[in-house]
């Protein structure tokens, strides 16, 4: 990997799609896994495919409370009740002609029976019943293996395990499984003007919001985070922070210091001590993004403007870190809706404006702009619940036009 040409301070702007493809192709997932108890696997990434040794359910069972009977007895009524089957307490006999068994939901269907009639659809006279109407063969029976067959691959490697996944795994009787070790990510902000929360501000100083946004986004990805704090605009100090991050983590994420100003030292440090993959993307907000490697760690240098940080993290860093963590890639969920708001747009870069999904008069979803789209207006991210994704070649958008939106991802349960 080589630095961009000096004639263009940004190098050749890649499209976002090309940058993501280049990055996930170059990244090799981390190695190493842990064997954990099933409950501890929630939110972790599966290290290997999971197969079931048993069928689920293990036997034909009743889907309702009612009576198990033989379809061959249709028309020969009443039927005589000869026993009861409850969940965990099967009827051990074999159903004969003219017989039925009282059965509860989840109970094993008795031998000889091939249908279950709901209790609400019978008339009873002591231990004799008459179905009204007569059920078809197979009625209200859950077949053995209809959920999972023995030998089935139930979950593929690279899946981040959900609550439903834990239930599926538990249904096969498995108590432990192998999951990828957590990805470790170091992060810090740069800038002499930054102060921590709770500190008083001097002339020209601002509170460091980016570290808190980055902490939240990294935590929601389920990674282990190492907060290296706020680093001043000094090449030697920045190099020390990068070395620490590379020593202790798999990846480093920074905010600020990656543009073309006199105090933007991080791209040159990466060029001197690491490998530079690219340093600009044709997207708005967030054009100046520096990506490469520092020692053994992947490095992602984000812009300093807070909305640019969150947007570039969402669109570029998230798929990269998922790849590095060993998680299977999945495309962002997008949909086409009508915009209620006119949207300013200049052709040239793919634009990610902030919007909010609302219900239209016909019940269909629509989107409204949250207003000011400046890259420093962090409140726009807090008020929004989606990106309005406008293609690079598109110009201004009128209210009533169809646009593509990308709802913000829901937080992971970890």
C-alpha positions as CSV (number, residue, x, y, z in Angstrom):
1,X,0.0,0.0,0.0
2,X,1.3,3.4,-0.9
3,X,0.5,7.0,0.0
4,X,-1.7,9.0,-2.4
5,X,-0.1,11.3,-4.9
6,X,1.1,14.6,-3.5
7,X,-0.6,16.6,-6.2
8,X,-4.0,16.0,-4.6
9,X,-4.1,16.3,-0.8
10,X,-7.0,13.9,-0.7
11,X,-5.6,11.5,-3.3
12,X,-8.3,10.0,-5.6
13,X,-11.6,10.1,-3.8
14,X,-13.1,6.5,-3.8
15,X,-16.8,5.9,-3.8
16,X,-18.0,4.6,-0.5
17,X,-18.9,1.3,-2.0
18,X,-15.5,0.8,-3.5
19,X,-13.8,1.8,-0.2
20,X,-15.9,-0.7,1.8
21,X,-15.2,-3.5,-0.7
22,X,-11.4,-2.7,-0.8
23,X,-11.3,-2.7,3.0
24,X,-13.3,-5.9,3.8
25,X,-11.3,-7.7,1.0
26,X,-8.0,-6.6,2.6
27,X,-8.9,-7.5,6.2
28,X,-8.3,-10.9,7.6
29,X,-10.5,-11.7,10.6
30,X,-8.8,-12.2,14.0
31,X,-8.1,-15.7,15.2
32,X,-8.8,-17.2,18.6
33,X,-12.0,-18.3,20.2
34,X,-13.4,-19.1,23.7
35,X,-15.6,-21.9,24.8
36,X,-18.5,-20.5,26.8
37,X,-21.7,-21.5,28.5
38,X,-24.8,-21.0,26.4
39,X,-26.0,-17.9,28.3
40,X,-22.6,-16.3,28.0
41,X,-22.8,-16.5,24.2
42,X,-25.5,-13.8,23.8
43,X,-24.1,-11.1,21.5
44,X,-20.9,-13.1,20.7
45,X,-19.8,-14.2,17.3
46,X,-20.1,-18.0,16.5
47,X,-16.7,-19.4,15.8
48,X,-17.8,-22.5,13.9
49,X,-20.9,-23.9,12.3
50,X,-23.4,-25.5,14.7
51,X,-25.0,-28.8,13.8
52,X,-27.7,-30.6,15.9
53,X,-27.3,-34.2,16.9
54,X,-31.0,-34.6,17.6
55,X,-34.3,-33.8,15.9
56,X,-36.5,-31.1,17.3
57,X,-39.1,-31.9,18.3
58,X,-38.0,-35.4,19.1
59,X,-41.4,-37.0,18.6
60,X,-44.8,-36.3,17.1
61,X,-46.7,-34.2,19.7
62,X,-50.1,-32.4,20.0
63,X,-50.4,-28.8,19.1
64,X,-53.6,-28.4,21.2
65,X,-55.5,-29.7,24.1
66,X,-58.0,-32.3,22.8
67,X,-58.3,-35.9,21.9
68,X,-56.0,-38.2,19.9
69,X,-57.8,-40.5,17.6
70,X,-57.6,-42.6,14.4
71,X,-58.7,-41.1,11.2
72,X,-59.8,-44.6,10.0
73,X,-62.6,-44.4,12.7
74,X,-64.3,-41.5,10.8
75,X,-68.1,-42.1,11.0
76,X,-67.8,-44.7,13.7
77,X,-68.8,-42.8,16.8
78,X,-68.8,-42.3,19.7
79,X,-65.2,-43.0,20.5
80,X,-64.3,-44.4,23.9
81,X,-61.6,-42.6,26.0
82,X,-59.0,-45.2,27.2
83,X,-56.4,-42.9,28.8
84,X,-54.6,-39.6,29.0
85,X,-51.4,-38.2,27.6
86,X,-49.8,-35.1,29.1
87,X,-46.5,-33.4,28.3
88,X,-43.8,-35.5,29.9
89,X,-46.3,-38.3,30.7
90,X,-47.1,-40.2,27.5
91,X,-49.8,-42.8,27.0
92,X,-48.0,-46.1,26.7
93,X,-50.6,-48.2,25.0
94,X,-51.6,-48.4,21.3
95,X,-54.9,-46.9,20.1
96,X,-57.3,-49.5,18.9
97,X,-60.5,-49.2,16.7
98,X,-63.1,-46.9,18.3
99,X,-60.7,-45.6,20.9
100,X,-59.3,-42.1,21.8
101,X,-56.9,-40.6,24.3
102,X,-57.3,-37.3,26.1
103,X,-54.2,-35.4,25.2
104,X,-52.6,-32.1,26.3
105,X,-50.5,-29.6,24.3
106,X,-47.0,-30.9,23.8
107,X,-47.8,-34.5,24.8
108,X,-46.5,-37.4,22.6
109,X,-49.1,-38.6,20.1
110,X,-50.0,-42.1,21.1
111,X,-49.1,-45.1,18.9
112,X,-52.0,-45.8,16.5
113,X,-53.3,-42.2,16.5
114,X,-52.9,-40.0,13.4
115,X,-55.1,-36.9,14.3
116,X,-56.0,-34.7,17.2
117,X,-59.3,-32.9,17.6
118,X,-59.5,-29.8,19.7
119,X,-61.5,-30.2,22.9
120,X,-63.8,-27.4,21.9
121,X,-64.9,-29.5,18.9
122,X,-66.2,-32.6,20.6
123,X,-69.4,-33.5,22.4
124,X,-68.9,-35.6,25.5
125,X,-71.0,-38.1,27.3
126,X,-69.0,-39.5,30.2
127,X,-65.9,-41.2,28.7
128,X,-67.4,-41.2,25.2
129,X,-66.8,-38.4,22.7
130,X,-68.0,-37.4,19.3
131,X,-65.8,-35.1,17.1
132,X,-67.8,-32.3,15.4
133,X,-66.6,-32.2,12.6
134,X,-64.3,-35.1,12.1
135,X,-60.6,-34.0,11.8
136,X,-58.5,-34.8,8.8
137,X,-55.5,-37.1,9.1
138,X,-52.5,-35.2,10.6
139,X,-54.7,-32.6,12.2
140,X,-53.1,-30.6,15.1
141,X,-50.0,-32.8,15.1
142,X,-46.5,-31.3,15.3
143,X,-44.2,-33.8,13.4
144,X,-40.9,-35.0,14.8
145,X,-38.1,-33.0,13.3
146,X,-40.4,-30.3,11.7
147,X,-38.2,-27.6,13.4
148,X,-34.8,-29.3,13.1
149,X,-33.6,-32.6,11.7
150,X,-30.7,-34.4,13.2
151,X,-27.5,-33.4,11.3
152,X,-28.9,-30.0,10.2
153,X,-26.6,-27.0,10.3
154,X,-28.6,-24.7,12.6
155,X,-26.3,-21.6,12.6
156,X,-23.3,-20.7,10.4
157,X,-20.0,-19.4,11.7
158,X,-19.8,-15.7,11.9
159,X,-23.3,-15.2,13.2
160,X,-23.7,-12.8,16.1
161,X,-25.9,-14.7,18.5
162,X,-29.3,-13.4,19.4
163,X,-31.8,-14.3,22.1
164,X,-33.7,-16.4,19.5
165,X,-30.5,-18.2,18.6
166,X,-29.9,-19.1,22.3
167,X,-33.3,-20.7,22.4
168,X,-32.7,-22.7,19.2
169,X,-29.4,-24.0,20.5
170,X,-31.0,-24.9,23.8
171,X,-33.7,-26.9,22.1
172,X,-30.9,-29.2,20.8
173,X,-29.6,-29.7,24.3
174,X,-26.3,-28.0,23.7
175,X,-24.8,-26.4,26.8
176,X,-21.5,-24.9,25.5
177,X,-20.2,-23.5,22.2
178,X,-17.2,-21.9,20.7
179,X,-17.3,-18.1,20.1
180,X,-14.8,-15.7,18.6
181,X,-12.7,-13.8,21.2
182,X,-13.9,-10.2,21.4
183,X,-12.3,-7.7,19.1
184,X,-10.2,-5.1,20.9
185,X,-10.3,-1.5,19.7
186,X,-8.3,1.4,21.0
187,X,-9.6,4.9,20.3
188,X,-8.7,8.5,21.0
189,X,-9.5,12.1,20.0
190,X,-7.0,14.6,18.8
191,X,-6.9,18.4,19.2
192,X,-5.4,21.0,21.4
193,X,-8.8,22.7,21.7
194,X,-10.5,19.7,23.3
195,X,-11.4,19.5,26.9
196,X,-13.0,16.7,28.9
197,X,-16.6,16.8,30.2
198,X,-16.8,18.7,33.5
199,X,-13.7,20.8,32.7
200,X,-14.1,24.6,32.3
201,X,-13.6,25.9,28.7
202,X,-11.0,28.6,27.8
203,X,-11.1,30.8,24.7
204,X,-11.5,28.7,21.6
205,X,-11.9,25.4,23.5
206,X,-14.7,22.8,23.2
207,X,-15.7,19.7,25.0
208,X,-14.7,16.4,23.5
209,X,-18.0,14.8,22.3
210,X,-16.4,12.4,19.8
211,X,-14.9,10.1,22.4
212,X,-18.4,9.6,23.9
213,X,-20.0,8.9,20.5
214,X,-17.2,6.5,19.6
215,X,-17.4,4.8,22.9
216,X,-21.1,4.2,22.3
217,X,-20.8,3.0,18.8
218,X,-17.9,0.7,19.6
219,X,-19.8,-0.7,22.6
220,X,-22.9,-1.3,20.5
221,X,-20.7,-3.4,18.1
222,X,-19.8,-5.7,21.0
223,X,-16.1,-5.0,21.0
224,X,-13.7,-4.5,24.0
225,X,-12.8,-0.8,24.1
226,X,-9.6,0.9,25.2
227,X,-10.0,4.7,25.7
228,X,-6.7,6.4,25.2
229,X,-8.2,9.8,26.0
230,X,-7.6,13.1,24.2
231,X,-4.2,13.5,22.6
232,X,-2.8,16.9,21.8
233,X,-1.6,17.9,18.3
234,X,2.0,16.8,18.7
235,X,3.5,14.3,16.4
236,X,5.6,12.5,19.1
237,X,2.7,12.3,21.5
238,X,0.4,11.0,18.7
239,X,2.9,8.4,17.6
240,X,3.1,7.2,21.2
241,X,-0.6,6.8,21.4
242,X,-0.6,4.9,18.1
243,X,2.1,2.6,19.3
244,X,0.1,1.9,22.5
245,X,-3.0,1.2,20.5
246,X,-1.2,-1.1,18.2
247,X,0.4,-3.0,21.1
248,X,-2.9,-3.5,23.1
249,X,-5.6,-3.7,20.4
250,X,-6.5,-5.2,17.1
251,X,-7.6,-1.8,15.6
252,X,-7.3,1.9,16.4
253,X,-10.0,4.5,15.7
254,X,-9.2,8.2,16.0
255,X,-11.2,11.4,15.4
256,X,-9.6,14.6,14.1
257,X,-6.2,15.3,12.7
258,X,-6.7,13.6,9.3
259,X,-7.3,16.5,7.0
260,X,-4.7,18.8,5.3
261,X,-4.1,21.4,8.0
262,X,-0.7,22.1,9.5
263,X,-1.7,20.3,12.7
264,X,-3.2,17.2,10.9
265,X,-0.3,14.8,11.6
266,X,-1.9,11.4,11.6
267,X,-1.8,10.7,7.8
268,X,2.0,11.4,7.7
269,X,2.6,9.3,10.8
270,X,0.8,6.4,9.2
271,X,2.8,6.9,6.0
272,X,6.1,6.9,8.0
273,X,5.4,4.1,10.5
274,X,2.7,2.0,8.8
275,X,0.8,1.5,5.6
276,X,-1.7,3.9,4.1
277,X,-4.6,2.4,2.2
278,X,-6.6,5.5,1.4
279,X,-7.4,8.9,2.9
280,X,-10.5,10.3,1.3
281,X,-14.0,9.1,0.3
282,X,-16.6,10.7,-2.0
283,X,-19.2,11.0,0.8
284,X,-20.8,13.8,2.7
285,X,-20.3,14.3,5.6
286,X,-16.9,12.8,6.1
287,X,-14.6,13.1,3.1
288,X,-11.3,13.1,4.9
289,X,-10.9,9.5,6.2
290,X,-7.5,7.9,6.6
291,X,-7.4,4.1,6.6
292,X,-4.4,1.8,6.8
293,X,-2.3,-0.2,9.2
294,X,0.0,1.0,12.1
295,X,2.3,-1.9,13.1
296,X,0.0,-4.9,13.4
297,X,-3.2,-3.0,14.0
298,X,-5.7,-1.6,11.5
299,X,-6.0,2.1,11.7
300,X,-9.2,4.2,11.0
301,X,-8.7,8.0,11.2
302,X,-12.1,9.8,11.1
303,X,-12.7,13.5,10.6
304,X,-13.1,15.8,13.6
305,X,-16.6,17.1,13.0
306,X,-19.0,15.1,15.2
307,X,-21.6,14.2,12.5
308,X,-18.8,13.2,10.2
309,X,-17.4,10.9,12.9
310,X,-20.7,9.1,13.3
311,X,-21.5,8.9,9.6
312,X,-18.2,7.5,8.5
313,X,-18.1,5.1,11.5
314,X,-21.6,3.8,10.5
315,X,-20.9,3.4,6.8
316,X,-17.2,2.5,6.6
317,X,-15.8,1.5,10.0
318,X,-18.7,-0.7,11.1
319,X,-18.4,-3.2,8.2
320,X,-14.6,-3.2,8.6
321,X,-14.7,-4.0,12.3
322,X,-17.4,-6.6,11.7
323,X,-15.1,-8.3,9.2
324,X,-12.1,-8.0,11.5
325,X,-14.1,-9.5,14.4
326,X,-15.1,-12.5,12.2
327,X,-18.7,-11.5,11.9
328,X,-20.5,-12.4,8.7
329,X,-21.2,-9.3,6.5
330,X,-24.7,-8.2,6.1
331,X,-25.9,-5.3,4.0
332,X,-27.5,-2.3,5.7
333,X,-31.3,-2.4,5.6
334,X,-32.6,0.3,3.2
335,X,-36.0,1.1,1.8
336,X,-37.6,3.7,-0.5
337,X,-40.0,6.2,0.9
338,X,-41.5,9.6,0.1
339,X,-39.8,12.6,1.5
340,X,-42.0,15.3,3.0
341,X,-39.1,17.8,3.1
342,X,-37.2,19.4,0.2
343,X,-33.5,18.3,0.4
344,X,-30.6,20.4,-0.6
345,X,-28.0,18.5,-2.6
346,X,-25.1,19.3,-4.9
347,X,-23.9,16.6,-7.4
348,X,-20.5,15.1,-6.6
349,X,-20.6,13.1,-3.4
350,X,-22.9,10.5,-1.9
351,X,-24.9,12.3,0.8
352,X,-26.1,11.0,4.1
353,X,-28.6,13.4,5.5
354,X,-30.4,12.9,8.8
355,X,-34.1,12.2,8.8
356,X,-36.9,10.9,10.9
357,X,-39.4,8.3,9.7
358,X,-43.1,9.2,10.2
359,X,-46.4,7.6,9.2
360,X,-48.1,9.2,6.2
361,X,-51.9,9.8,5.8
362,X,-52.2,6.4,4.0
363,X,-50.3,4.6,6.7
364,X,-47.2,4.3,4.7
365,X,-43.8,5.4,6.0
366,X,-42.5,8.8,4.9
367,X,-39.3,10.7,5.9
368,X,-38.8,14.3,7.1
369,X,-35.5,16.1,7.4
370,X,-34.4,17.0,10.9
371,X,-33.3,20.3,9.6
372,X,-29.8,21.7,9.7
373,X,-27.5,19.2,8.0
374,X,-24.1,20.8,9.0
375,X,-21.4,18.3,9.9
376,X,-21.0,20.0,13.3
377,X,-24.6,19.8,14.3
378,X,-24.5,16.6,16.4
379,X,-28.1,17.2,17.6
380,X,-29.2,16.2,14.1
381,X,-28.0,12.6,14.8
382,X,-29.7,12.5,18.2
383,X,-33.0,13.7,16.7
384,X,-32.8,11.4,13.6
385,X,-33.7,7.7,13.3
386,X,-32.4,7.2,9.8
387,X,-30.0,8.4,7.1
388,X,-31.5,9.8,3.9
389,X,-29.1,8.3,1.3
390,X,-28.7,10.5,-1.8
391,X,-26.6,9.2,-4.7
392,X,-23.5,11.1,-5.7
393,X,-24.9,12.3,-9.0
394,X,-28.2,13.5,-7.6
395,X,-29.0,17.2,-7.2
396,X,-31.7,18.9,-5.1
397,X,-34.7,16.8,-4.1
398,X,-38.3,18.2,-4.0
399,X,-40.8,17.3,-1.4
400,X,-42.9,14.4,-2.6
401,X,-40.1,12.6,-4.4
402,X,-39.0,9.0,-3.6
403,X,-35.7,8.7,-1.7
404,X,-33.8,5.8,-0.1
405,X,-33.5,5.7,3.7
406,X,-31.3,3.6,6.0
407,X,-32.8,3.2,9.5
408,X,-30.2,3.5,12.3
409,X,-29.2,0.0,13.6
410,X,-30.7,-1.1,16.8
411,X,-28.2,-1.6,19.7
412,X,-26.9,-5.1,20.2
413,X,-27.8,-7.0,23.3
414,X,-24.4,-7.9,24.8
